[in-house]
Amino acid sequence: MISTDYVALSVALVLGVFTAMRTPSVLRGHNVPLWIAHALIVVCLLLAVTPVYVVIDGMAGGSNVANLVSHLLFNLVFLFGCRQVAQSVVRPDLVHRICWRPGFALMVATSLLVAGCFVLADTPVTSMGLNLYRDDAWVVAYKAASFVYPAYCSAVLVPMLVREARSTGFPLIHGAAKGFLALGFALMIPLPAIHLLEFAAEGARAWVDVFLYTAILLVSAGPLLAFISRIRRSQGKIKLAA
């Protein structure tokens, strides 16, 4: 395995534990979209680990269909995850922009574009991250298109999250949670442009992993802090009741 494999596997394991921790509350009907988003991102991250990818793609025919699936699932991660973030601060207007028009239309359009670029690209042999084919213009376009909807959702949420993080009317841990979310989503916004820079500079691809994995860690830290805060509040109420 290469270094990025260890990063993806480590993040997947951390998020997997976090997802398992939230399962009891999900079974009671709480924060189901957020749980779905975390479960899907774990799948996407596992498909970013070379040995796992090679096995799964081999089962799918060995033509990199697993890569296409991971990119399409990533859109769903943002559909469910960002919807939950907007709902958590009672912003139905942001929920509408993410899940309905224009967000849903953008997700469908870019998903079709991603699938179309994948079909047009020449990727006959399994290759982790399509690294064997990064000189193919269709592959670059495919990767850039796959981050358009996540970048859109992130741009919708960042201004609200910054305001929430700076608000003095909430506990410190609440502000920290929203701050992590704001920074993580902000790092998602330039990803389509960074991919397009590959047309001019091959080294641009290295920055994609830096931005992406940092964003995933920060965005995941936000709900974790909120979860810890909720546990602390419930424990405080139990003590007061006693």
NORVENKA-V295416 format. One record per pair of residues at least 6 apart in sequence whose ideal C-beta (glycine too) atoms are under 8 Angstrom apart, sorted by the first residue. I is the first residue (numbers start at 1). J is the second residue. Records with the same first field share a line. If there is no record, write none. Layout:
BEGIN
I=J  J
END
This chain:
BEGIN
1=9  49  50  51
2=50
4=48  209  213
5=48  49  50  51
7=209  213
8=45  46  48  49  213
9=45  46  49
11=45  213  216  217  220
12=42  45  46  49
14=220
15=38  41  42  45  216  220
16=42
18=38  220  223  224  227
19=35  38  39  42
21=227
22=31  34  35  38  227
23=35
25=31
26=32  35
31=84
33=80  81  83  84  87
34=80  81  84  223
36=76  80
37=76  77  78  80  81  84
38=81  220  223
40=73  74  76  77  80
41=74  77  81  216  220
43=70  73
44=70  73  74  77
45=216
46=52
47=53  56  66  67  69  70
48=70  128  129
50=128
53=66  67  126  128
54=126  128
56=66
57=63  64  65  66  67  126
58=126
60=66  69
62=125  126
63=123  124  125  126
64=118  123  125  126  127  130
67=118  123  129  130
68=114  115  118
71=114  142  143  146
72=111  114  115
74=146  147  150
75=107  110  111  146  149  150
77=150
78=98  149  150  153  154
79=98  99  103  104  107  149  153
81=219
82=98  153  154  156  157
83=95  98  99
85=157  161  181
86=92  94  95  98  156  157  160
87=95
88=226
89=160  164
91=160
94=156  157  160
96=103
97=103  156
98=153  156  157
103=149  152  153  156
106=148  149  152
107=149
110=145  146  148  149
111=149
113=145
114=142  145  146
117=138  139  141  142  145
118=138  142
120=138
121=130  133  136  138  139  142
122=133  136  138
123=130  132  133  136  139
125=132
127=133
130=139  142  143
133=139
134=140  198  202  205
137=199
140=195  196  198  199
143=195  208
144=192  193  195  196
145=192
147=188  191  192  195
148=192
150=188  191
151=188  189  190  191  192
153=185
154=185  186  188  189
155=189
157=181  182  185
158=182  185  186  189
161=178  179  181  182  185
162=178  182
164=170  174  175  178  182
165=175  176  178  179  182
166=175
167=175
171=229
173=225  226  228  229  232
174=226  229
176=225
177=221  222  223  225  226  229
178=222
180=218  219  221  222  225
181=218  219  222  223
183=218
184=214  215  216  217  218  219  220  221  222
185=215  219
187=211  212  214  215  218
188=211  212  215
190=211
191=208  211  212
194=204  207  208  211
195=204  205  208
197=204
198=204  205
END
